[in-house]
Amino acid sequence: MKENFLRKPEWLKIRLPRGEEFVKVNSLVKKYHLHTICTSGNCPNQADCWERGTATLMILGDICTRACKFCNVKTGKPLPVDSDEPLKVAQMVQELKLKHCVLTSVDRDDLPDGGAWHWAETIRQVKLLNSDTTIEALIPDFDGKQELIVQVIDAAPEVISHNLETVARLTPVIRSRAKYATSLEVIKYIAQSGLMAKSGIMLGLGETEAEILQTMDDLLAVNCKVFTLGQYLQPTRQNYPVLEYITPEKFEEYKQIGLQKGFMFVESGPLVRSSYKAEKIVVNI
């Protein structure tokens, strides 16, 4: 794979985390032996989120069975599922006094149910211990199997998100197993359940503006209500290269287009990630 020689523009400079709340979140993650996508995914917003006392908790371990070219999460043979993890997550949410909790996971294609039961149980435990906390579940595709997706739906998180990650043409290039059409079907099924459906893509992978607008139309056609757009950042030299840095002004333009097309909420900016300030969705919708 060719090297990426594009220099990061000024608007992508990220400050290092060291605040009091950051230390608190970090200590709780270690206390409960949990994982966050903030760290595993090398998220540029880790400082901002952790210093606001928020984090996106990643369940089912930190080793993914897939090897997507954009992702920094470890890939390989996962460890056995921690049966105590749902309660640990609930206890951490309680200690952080979170009003809104975002959960995500690695893909667990090694498990017969893809981790669906564990997903549902984690949501149930969080709600049991934190009755006033709202939840966003950022789920894998479960290979599009509705009987698995419905387990998460029945646990009743307020928002269920599944990311397309990129446009249709680039999906086979950067996603190792997931299919664009399958992801759309997952989002459609979520929306049909009556829960809020959300999705997001990264920009700078070589997509065209026409493809971005078509992706918006594809999501609206399956009744997706919330859409996020953020700049792809190459985690390591082994990952897919950044082909373009999109300006903040262009991100704002896409936001306005998305709202005009019919999304209820659009979060669009260079440092936006699907779970970034996710609490705003519950407040504003």
N, C-alpha and C positions, 0 to 999 in steps of 0.2 A: 504494500500500500504506500502511495506516495506521501512524502512529508508535507505537513501543513506549514507554510511560511507566512501566512497572514498574521500580522501583528494585531493584538487586541486594541481596539479604540479606547479613548478615554472613558466613555460611558460604561465600560465593562470592568473598571477597576473596583476591586472588592476589599473592604477593610477586614482586618483580622479580628476574630472574636476573643474578647477577654472580660466582658462585663460580669456583674454579680449574678444575673439571671442565667447567663451562659454556664457559669460554674455550677449552678444549682441543677440545671437540666442535665448537664454532663454527669454529675454525681449520681442522679437518679437512674440514668441509663445504665451506669455501671452497677449500681446497687441491685437492680432487678435483672441484670444480665440480659438486657434487651438490645435490639438493634434499631437504628434509624436510617431512613433513606438519606437523611441530611449528610451523614458521614459515609455510608456505603456508596451512595451515588455521587459523592463529591459535589454537593449542591452549593452554588455560589451564595445562597441566601442563609447559610447556616448561622452566621453571626447575627443577622437581623432577627431571624425567627427565634433562636435560642435566647437572645437577650429580651425578647418579648414574652418569654416563658412558654413558647410553643415548639413542638417538634412533630415530625411525621414518623410515627412508629412503624417499623417494618417487622411483620410477623413471619413465622415459619422459617426462621433462620436467616443467614446472610449469604447462602450459596444458592445460586439460581441454576436451574436445569437447562436454561437457554443461554445463548451467547450472542446477543444483539450487538451490532457493531458500534452503536452509539453509547452503550451503557458501561458504567464503571463497576457495577456490582460483580462480585466474584462468581465464576461459573464452574460447575463440576458436579460431583456427587454430594448431595446435601446430607447433613447429619439427621438423625432421628428427630421427629417433632417433639418439642418440649410441651408435655401435657399441662404443665403449670403456667404456661405463657399467657393464656387468656386472663387469669387472675392477676398475674404480675402487671400486665398492661393496664388493667382496671385500677390497680393500686397506684401505679405511677400517675395515671390521669387524675386520681383523687388527690395525690400529694401535690401535683402541679395546679390543682384547682382549675382545670381547664373548662371553659365554657363550650369549646368546640374541639373535637379530637379528629385527627386525620390518621387513618390506618392504611397501610399498603403492605405488599408482600413480594417476595421472590416468586417466580414460577416454580411449581412443584409437580412437574410432569411424572415424577417417580411415584407419586401417591395415587391410589385408585380413584380418589375423588378430587385430585388436584389441590387438596387442602381446604375444600369448601366447608366441611364440618368445623374445622378449626377456625376458619374465618367467622362463621356464624356464632360459634361459642365465644369468641373474643368480643364480638359486638354485644352479645347478651350479657357477658360479665361486666363490660364497661357500663352498660345501661343500668345493670343491677346495683352497682356500687356508686354510680354517678347519674342519678335520675334527671338532673337538669342539664347534662352535657349532650350536645348534639354531635353527630358522627358523620364523617365522610369516609366511605370505603372506596379506596382506589384499587380496583381488583384486576387480576389477570384475566385472560379470555376464557379460561377453563375449556379450551378447544371448542368453544361455542356450545357446550352441552347445557341445555336449558335446565335440566334437573339438578345441575350443580349451581348454576347462577341463582336459581330460585331459593336455595338454602340461604344465601346472603340476603336476598330480597326479603325473605320471611323474618330475618332478624331485625329488619326495619331501621336501618340507618337513614338519616335524613337525606343524604346525597350518596349516590353511587356513581363513581367515575371510572371510565375505562379509556385509556389514551390510544388514539390512532397513531400517535408519535410522528407520522409524516404523511405525505401525499401518497396516492395509490401507486404511482409509477415507482417510487423509491422504497416502498414497503418491502419487496423481496430483496432489496439491496442491503438494508440496514437492520431488518428484523429477522431473526433466525428461524422462527417457526410460525409466528402469527401471520394471519392473512388480513388484508384490508377489508374484504367482504365479511369475514367472520367477525372482526371487531365491530363493524357497523351493525351486524345482527345482534351482538351482545348489547350494544347501546340501545337498539330498538326494543329489545326484550325488557331492559331496565325501564325505559320510558313507558312501555305498555303496562307495567306493573303499577304505575301511578307515582313512583318515586322520582325525585329529580335526577335526570341523567346529565352527565357532564363528560367532556372529552377535551383533549388538547394535542397540539402538535409543536414540533420544534422547527425553527427556520434556520436557513444557512447551510442546508444539506445539498443544495442544487435544485430545489423546487422552483417553479415559475409562479408568477403572480396568478396566472390563470388557474394553475393547479391548486393554489391556496383557496381561491374563491370557489372552485369546484368542491373542495373538501368541506367548506362551509355549507354549501348547498346539500352535499351528501349527508352531513350531520343533521341539518334542519329537516331533511326528508324523513329521518327516523325519530324526529321529535326530541333531539338533544337540545337542552335549554341553556347550557352553560359551556363556554368555549374559552380555552386559554391558548395563547401563542407566546413562545419565548425563544430566545436565541440558543441554538445548539452550541455547546462548548466542548471541544475535544478533550476528554479526560486524560488520555495517555497517547503516546505515539502509536500504540497498537489499535486505537480506535479510529473510526471513520474521520477523515479530515473536515475541518470547517472550510466551506467553499465561498462563503460570503458572510460578512457582518451586516446585519440589518440595522438601520438607523432608528433611534427612538421615534423620530417623526413618522417613519414608515409603519412602525408598530402601532402608533396612534391612529394612523389612517386605516389600518386593518381593523382596529377596534371599532371605529365608527362605521365601517362597512358591515361588520358583523352585526352590530346593533340595528342598522338599517335593514339588514336582511331578515332579522327576526329573532336573534338570540336574546334571551332575557338578561343575560349578564356576560360580558366579555372582559377578560383580564389579558392585556397585551402589552409586552415590554421586553427589553433585552434580557432582564434578569427574572422574568416571570417563569415560574414552574407550576405544574398543575396544582400543587398543594399550597402554594404561596398565598398567604392571607386568605385561606379558604373560608374562614369564618365570615367574611364579607358576603358570601353567597347566601348563607342562612339568614343573615341580618337584612339583606336588601331584597330578597325574593319572597 
